[in-house]
């Protein structure tokens, strides 16, 4: 029983550091105004703020999107993946369907002109 308690305590203490890492200083600076604008209610809750910013990814300022793109490239995550995800989210409609014919052109626009083109 004592071992189970210790393992559970370890998981609870380690969990916040697992998964998405904290944004860099450059991203925090570039996205501060966007975070205040879109996510002011959850600014002090890291997980909720991260989810909120992801939900508003297509609406973020060009400077914030550029900083996030640069950080993703540095982390080995390409713009193509990000553009696909943004396009899928943008063209998701009620009933669980996606407008697949709109996603391809949106990805191309995003790759050419950056995420703010969506």
N, C-alpha and C positions, 0 to 999 in steps of 0.2 A: 504494500500500500504506500509506503514511504517513497519507493522508487517512482510510482505512478505520479504522486504529488510533485516530485522534483522535476519529472519530465514535463508535466503540465505547466509548471511555473516557468521552466526554461522556454517552452513554446510561447507562452504569453509575453515574456520579456523580450524574446527575439523577434516576434512577429512584426512589429513596426519597422524593423530594419530590412525585412525581406520584401521582395517585389520591386515596385517602382522606387527608384532612388530620388532623392530630393533634387529639385532643379538647381542649376548652377546660378551663381550670382548674376551672370549676364541675363539669364532668362527671368530671374526674379525682378531685376531692374526693368527690363523691357516689358514685362507683363503686369507690373504692379497696378497700373491704372485700369487695365482690363479686369484684373482680379477684383478690384474695388467695384468696378461697374457691374460685372455679371455675378459675382460670388460674394458680395459683402456679408451676407448672412452666415457664411461658413469660412471666413478668412482664417480663423484660428484652429480649424479642424483640417489637418493636412489631407486626410483621405477624402473627405467631402469636397474640399476645395479642388483637389486634383480631378475628381469626377466632374465637378461643375465646369472646370476649365475645358475638359475634354468634350463636354456637352455643347460648349459654345465655341469650339475650335474654328468653325467657319466664320464666326463673327469677330474673332480677335483682330487687333490692329496688325498692320503689316509688319511693324517692328517686332511685335511679340511673336508672330508666326515665323519670321526670319530667324529670331533667336532660338526658337524651339527647333526649327529645321536644322540649324547649325549644330545644336546639341545632339539631335538624333543622328546626324551624319557622323559626328565624332564618336557616338556610341555604337556605330555600325548599323543603324536603322536607316534605310534609304527613304528618300522623298517619295518614291513610287508607292511604298507601303502606306505612308501617311496620306498621300493623295487618294489612293484607293479607299482607305477608311473614311476620309472626309466625304468623298463622293457618295459612297454607300449610305452614310448617315444622312447626307443632304437629300437624297432621292428615296428615302424610306418613307412609305406612305401607310396610312391606316390599313388594317387588315393583314399586316405582316408582309406586304409585298414591297418590292423595290422596282423602280422604273429603270430596268436594266439597260434600255436603249439610251438613257440619258447619262448613265454612269461612265461609259467609255469616253465620250467627248469631254465630260467634266474632268476626268483623270488627265487627259491630254492638256486641257487648259491649265490645270493645276501644275503639271510638270513644266509647262512653258513659262507661265507667268507667276507661279507661286500660289500658295493656298488661298491668298486673298482673292484670286480670280474666281473662286467658287462663289 
